[in-house]
């Protein structure tokens, strides 16, 4: 059994992502799970935990027009880090 919580029974993240992208017609190659989880951490620590799903939804909307998601995720991370720096 893996120590990775993303692979725990009932929480197999790679299978979930494959199923979700297939069901929604999204290219699975565009979903960088590790990058998204890192971004979630950046937002949670730089802004607030409740900002995570909202931030990722907004990033998804920004990428929905066919834009490369990588620079969008980078921009959200930069904004979250700056937000956290401003709060200090």
N, CA, C and O atoms as a DFTB+ gen file, in Angstrom:
352 C
 N C O
     1  1       0.842      -1.188       0.000
     2  2       0.000       0.000       0.000
     3  2       0.883       1.246       0.000
     4  3       1.896       1.288       0.698
     5  1       0.518       2.222      -0.749
     6  2       1.278       3.459      -0.888
     7  2       1.012       4.396       0.282
     8  3      -0.083       4.405       0.844
     9  1       2.023       5.187       0.647
    10  2       1.849       6.218       1.668
    11  2       1.285       7.497       1.074
    12  3       0.946       8.426       1.807
    13  1       1.183       7.554      -0.235
    14  2       0.672       8.735      -0.926
    15  2      -0.847       8.803      -0.734
    16  3      -1.564       7.918      -1.201
    17  1      -1.348       9.849      -0.047
    18  2      -2.798       9.926       0.195
    19  2      -3.616      10.041      -1.077
    20  3      -4.814       9.758      -1.072
    21  1      -2.979      10.456      -2.174
    22  2      -3.699      10.541      -3.441
    23  2      -3.973       9.159      -4.013
    24  3      -4.781       9.020      -4.931
    25  1      -3.310       8.135      -3.482
    26  2      -3.488       6.764      -3.964
    27  2      -4.188       5.881      -2.935
    28  3      -4.300       4.671      -3.133
    29  1      -4.662       6.475      -1.834
    30  2      -5.372       5.699      -0.811
    31  2      -6.646       5.118      -1.411
    32  3      -7.208       5.686      -2.347
    33  1      -7.106       3.985      -0.875
    34  2      -8.361       3.415      -1.401
    35  2      -9.483       4.454      -1.387
    36  3      -9.727       5.112      -0.375
    37  1     -10.145       4.585      -2.504
    38  2     -11.225       5.556      -2.620
    39  2     -10.768       6.957      -2.962
    40  3     -11.592       7.849      -3.168
    41  1      -9.467       7.159      -3.022
    42  2      -8.942       8.490      -3.314
    43  2      -7.825       8.413      -4.344
    44  3      -6.818       9.110      -4.219
    45  1      -7.990       7.588      -5.341
    46  2      -6.951       7.410      -6.344
    47  2      -6.990       8.591      -7.315
    48  3      -7.730       8.585      -8.298
    49  1      -6.188       9.585      -7.018
    50  2      -6.205      10.828      -7.780
    51  2      -5.930      10.639      -9.271
    52  3      -6.648      11.222     -10.084
    53  1      -4.929       9.856      -9.672
    54  2      -4.717       9.681     -11.109
    55  2      -5.933       9.082     -11.822
    56  3      -6.277       9.504     -12.926
    57  1      -6.578       8.106     -11.195
    58  2      -7.782       7.531     -11.805
    59  2      -8.910       8.551     -11.856
    60  3      -9.640       8.629     -12.844
    61  1      -9.052       9.339     -10.781
    62  2     -10.094      10.371     -10.736
    63  2      -9.876      11.383     -11.852
    64  3     -10.812      11.730     -12.571
    65  1      -8.643      11.855     -11.998
    66  2      -8.342      12.851     -13.032
    67  2      -8.605      12.274     -14.413
    68  3      -9.169      12.955     -15.269
    69  1      -8.207      11.030     -14.641
    70  2      -8.448      10.392     -15.937
    71  2      -9.941      10.283     -16.212
    72  3     -10.390      10.563     -17.323
    73  1     -10.700       9.884     -15.228
    74  2     -12.143       9.757     -15.391
    75  2     -12.800      11.121     -15.614
    76  3     -13.650      11.275     -16.491
    77  1     -12.397      12.102     -14.813
    78  2     -12.983      13.443     -14.903
    79  2     -12.668      14.103     -16.240
    80  3     -13.557      14.669     -16.877
    81  1     -11.417      14.035     -16.665
    82  2     -11.060      14.671     -17.933
    83  2     -11.778      13.996     -19.099
    84  3     -12.212      14.663     -20.038
    85  1     -11.898      12.684     -19.036
    86  2     -12.617      11.962     -20.085
    87  2     -14.088      12.376     -20.121
    88  3     -14.640      12.637     -21.190
    89  1     -14.706      12.433     -18.969
    90  2     -16.128      12.775     -18.891
    91  2     -16.407      14.201     -19.351
    92  3     -17.469      14.482     -19.905
    93  1     -15.451      15.100     -19.121
    94  2     -15.654      16.509     -19.463
    95  2     -15.018      16.906     -20.789
    96  3     -15.099      18.066     -21.191
    97  1     -14.388      15.958     -21.469
    98  2     -13.786      16.259     -22.764
    99  2     -12.565      17.147     -22.671
   100  3     -12.329      17.972     -23.553
   101  1     -11.786      16.991     -21.615
   102  2     -10.580      17.788     -21.400
   103  2      -9.362      16.917     -21.695
   104  3      -9.338      15.740     -21.336
   105  1      -8.370      17.479     -22.334
   106  2      -7.125      16.774     -22.611
   107  2      -6.393      16.541     -21.284
   108  3      -5.956      17.496     -20.642
   109  1      -6.261      15.297     -20.882
   110  2      -5.617      14.963     -19.605
   111  2      -4.178      15.462     -19.540
   112  3      -3.658      15.702     -18.450
   113  1      -3.535      15.620     -20.679
   114  2      -2.154      16.108     -20.695
   115  2      -2.049      17.548     -20.189
   116  3      -0.966      17.991     -19.806
   117  1      -3.155      18.273     -20.183
   118  2      -3.154      19.653     -19.692
   119  2      -3.249      19.737     -18.181
   120  3      -3.104      20.819     -17.611
   121  1      -3.491      18.613     -17.525
   122  2      -3.710      18.602     -16.077
   123  2      -2.422      18.169     -15.379
   124  3      -2.123      16.979     -15.286
   125  1      -1.676      19.138     -14.896
   126  2      -0.436      18.894     -14.160
   127  2      -0.795      18.831     -12.679
   128  3      -0.800      19.848     -11.986
   129  1      -1.092      17.636     -12.208
   130  2      -1.600      17.456     -10.839
   131  2      -0.632      18.023      -9.805
   132  3      -1.057      18.735      -8.896
   133  1       0.646      17.725      -9.924
   134  2       1.603      18.223      -8.939
   135  2       1.647      19.746      -8.928
   136  3       1.716      20.359      -7.863
   137  1       1.609      20.357     -10.106
   138  2       1.627      21.826     -10.193
   139  2       0.365      22.409      -9.568
   140  3       0.428      23.420      -8.867
   141  1      -0.765      21.784      -9.815
   142  2      -2.023      22.271      -9.261
   143  2      -2.029      22.146      -7.735
   144  3      -2.495      23.047      -7.038
   145  1      -1.514      21.034      -7.221
   146  2      -1.448      20.866      -5.768
   147  2      -0.484      21.872      -5.141
   148  3      -0.749      22.396      -4.059
   149  1       0.639      22.143      -5.822
   150  2       1.557      23.178      -5.330
   151  2       0.876      24.541      -5.316
   152  3       1.029      25.311      -4.368
   153  1       0.127      24.832      -6.370
   154  2      -0.588      26.103      -6.433
   155  2      -1.621      26.197      -5.315
   156  3      -1.774      27.249      -4.693
   157  1      -2.322      25.108      -5.062
   158  2      -3.300      25.102      -3.969
   159  2      -2.624      25.444      -2.645
   160  3      -3.179      26.180      -1.829
   161  1      -1.432      24.911      -2.437
   162  2      -0.681      25.224      -1.220
   163  2      -0.288      26.702      -1.184
   164  3      -0.402      27.353      -0.146
   165  1       0.174      27.227      -2.319
   166  2       0.538      28.651      -2.390
   167  2      -0.641      29.537      -2.018
   168  3      -0.497      30.481      -1.240
   169  1      -1.796      29.232      -2.572
   170  2      -2.990      30.043      -2.300
   171  2      -3.429      29.872      -0.851
   172  3      -3.761      30.851      -0.183
   173  1      -3.431      28.642      -0.367
   174  2      -3.865      28.393       1.016
   175  2      -3.000      29.149       2.018
   176  3      -3.506      29.702       2.994
   177  1      -1.683      29.169       1.769
   178  2      -0.782      29.829       2.711
   179  2      -0.632      31.324       2.453
   180  3      -0.384      32.093       3.383
   181  1      -0.780      31.740       1.197
   182  2      -0.598      33.147       0.870
   183  2      -1.858      33.971       0.978
   184  3      -1.796      35.178       1.210
   185  1      -3.004      33.330       0.811
   186  2      -4.283      34.053       0.847
   187  2      -5.122      33.466       1.983
   188  3      -5.176      34.028       3.077
   189  1      -5.767      32.349       1.722
   190  2      -6.575      31.664       2.731
   191  2      -7.040      30.341       2.143
   192  3      -7.182      30.217       0.926
   193  1      -7.275      29.359       2.991
   194  2      -7.708      28.046       2.497
   195  2      -8.985      28.125       1.660
   196  3      -9.066      27.458       0.628
   197  1      -9.985      28.913       2.062
   198  2     -11.200      28.968       1.233
   199  2     -10.965      29.584      -0.144
   200  3     -11.797      29.435      -1.039
   201  1      -9.845      30.272      -0.317
   202  2      -9.532      30.879      -1.617
   203  2      -9.050      29.841      -2.630
   204  3      -9.011      30.128      -3.826
   205  1      -8.682      28.641      -2.176
   206  2      -8.126      27.633      -3.077
   207  2      -9.109      27.229      -4.173
   208  3      -8.791      27.396      -5.350
   209  1     -10.294      26.704      -3.837
   210  2     -11.178      26.265      -4.927
   211  2     -11.620      27.414      -5.827
   212  3     -11.770      27.240      -7.036
   213  1     -11.828      28.580      -5.239
   214  2     -12.255      29.728      -6.046
   215  2     -11.132      30.140      -6.998
   216  3     -11.381      30.412      -8.172
   217  1      -9.911      30.186      -6.498
   218  2      -8.769      30.570      -7.330
   219  2      -8.557      29.591      -8.479
   220  3      -8.294      29.995      -9.612
   221  1      -8.675      28.294      -8.174
   222  2      -8.480      27.298      -9.223
   223  2      -9.621      27.319     -10.231
   224  3      -9.407      27.049     -11.413
   225  1     -10.821      27.635      -9.782
   226  2     -11.941      27.765     -10.712
   227  2     -11.705      28.956     -11.645
   228  3     -11.915      28.849     -12.853
   229  1     -11.276      30.075     -11.092
   230  2     -10.998      31.258     -11.919
   231  2      -9.866      30.956     -12.904
   232  3      -9.937      31.362     -14.064
   233  1      -8.826      30.251     -12.458
   234  2      -7.742      29.866     -13.364
   235  2      -8.282      28.976     -14.477
   236  3      -7.874      29.106     -15.631
   237  1      -9.192      28.079     -14.136
   238  2      -9.810      27.219     -15.147
   239  2     -10.604      28.007     -16.155
   240  3     -10.565      27.719     -17.351
   241  1     -11.331      29.008     -15.675
   242  2     -12.076      29.862     -16.599
   243  2     -11.123      30.606     -17.532
   244  3     -11.398      30.756     -18.723
   245  1     -10.005      31.068     -16.982
   246  2      -9.022      31.782     -17.807
   247  2      -8.447      30.867     -18.880
   248  3      -8.175      31.311     -19.995
   249  1      -8.262      29.599     -18.550
   250  2      -7.688      28.647     -19.508
   251  2      -8.733      28.085     -20.461
   252  3      -8.381      27.472     -21.468
   253  1      -9.997      28.283     -20.160
   254  2     -11.073      27.679     -20.959
   255  2     -11.091      28.156     -22.406
   256  3     -11.608      27.458     -23.279
   257  1     -10.548      29.307     -22.666
   258  2     -10.530      29.825     -24.024
   259  2      -9.457      29.197     -24.883
   260  3      -9.243      29.623     -26.018
   261  1      -8.776      28.184     -24.356
   262  2      -7.743      27.511     -25.125
   263  2      -6.340      27.963     -24.783
   264  3      -5.374      27.537     -25.416
   265  1      -6.223      28.827     -23.780
   266  2      -4.899      29.285     -23.364
   267  2      -4.121      28.156     -22.703
   268  3      -4.704      27.255     -22.101
   269  1      -2.807      28.213     -22.821
   270  2      -1.935      27.270     -22.133
   271  2      -2.117      27.493     -20.627
   272  3      -1.924      28.611     -20.151
   273  1      -2.483      26.454     -19.869
   274  2      -2.733      26.662     -18.445
   275  2      -1.478      26.945     -17.621
   276  3      -1.583      27.546     -16.551
   277  1      -0.306      26.538     -18.075
   278  2       0.910      26.698     -17.273
   279  2       1.173      28.156     -16.879
   280  3       1.393      28.421     -15.698
   281  1       1.160      29.110     -17.817
   282  2       1.402      30.498     -17.417
   283  2       0.288      31.050     -16.522
   284  3       0.531      31.919     -15.685
   285  1      -0.910      30.549     -16.702
   286  2      -2.018      30.995     -15.852
   287  2      -1.780      30.534     -14.420
   288  3      -1.961      31.306     -13.479
   289  1      -1.374      29.274     -14.252
   290  2      -1.076      28.763     -12.915
   291  2       0.092      29.524     -12.296
   292  3       0.076      29.822     -11.102
   293  1       1.108      29.839     -13.107
   294  2       2.238      30.629     -12.610
   295  2       1.781      32.003     -12.132
   296  3       2.223      32.485     -11.090
   297  1       0.904      32.622     -12.891
   298  2       0.408      33.968     -12.533
   299  2      -0.386      33.927     -11.234
   300  3      -0.233      34.804     -10.384
   301  1      -1.236      32.906     -11.075
   302  2      -2.007      32.777      -9.830
   303  2      -1.054      32.578      -8.656
   304  3      -1.253      33.171      -7.595
   305  1      -0.026      31.754      -8.828
   306  2       0.955      31.540      -7.758
   307  2       1.665      32.839      -7.396
   308  3       1.852      33.144      -6.218
   309  1       2.059      33.602      -8.414
   310  2       2.714      34.895      -8.162
   311  2       1.794      35.834      -7.391
   312  3       2.228      36.498      -6.450
   313  1       0.524      35.890      -7.789
   314  2      -0.432      36.749      -7.107
   315  2      -0.650      36.314      -5.662
   316  3      -0.734      37.150      -4.762
   317  1      -0.741      35.009      -5.442
   318  2      -0.946      34.492      -4.079
   319  2       0.257      34.800      -3.198
   320  3       0.097      35.165      -2.033
   321  1       1.457      34.656      -3.746
   322  2       2.664      34.944      -2.984
   323  2       2.733      36.436      -2.649
   324  3       3.056      36.809      -1.521
   325  1       2.434      37.272      -3.616
   326  2       2.445      38.718      -3.383
   327  2       1.398      39.104      -2.343
   328  3       1.631      39.972      -1.501
   329  1       0.239      38.445      -2.416
   330  2      -0.839      38.726      -1.450
   331  2      -0.357      38.405      -0.039
   332  3      -0.590      39.176       0.892
   333  1       0.309      37.278       0.117
   334  2       0.832      36.882       1.416
   335  2       1.917      37.833       1.900
   336  3       1.983      38.149       3.087
   337  1       2.768      38.289       0.984
   338  2       3.825      39.233       1.349
   339  2       3.246      40.566       1.795
   340  3       3.769      41.197       2.713
   341  1       2.167      40.996       1.147
   342  2       1.535      42.281       1.502
   343  2       0.902      42.216       2.876
   344  3       0.817      43.234       3.563
   345  1       0.451      41.029       3.298
   346  2      -0.217      40.884       4.585
   347  2       0.765      40.963       5.750
   348  3       0.360      41.204       6.888
   349  1       2.056      40.763       5.474
   350  2       3.059      40.785       6.545
   351  2       3.375      42.175       6.874
   352  3       4.200      42.430       7.752
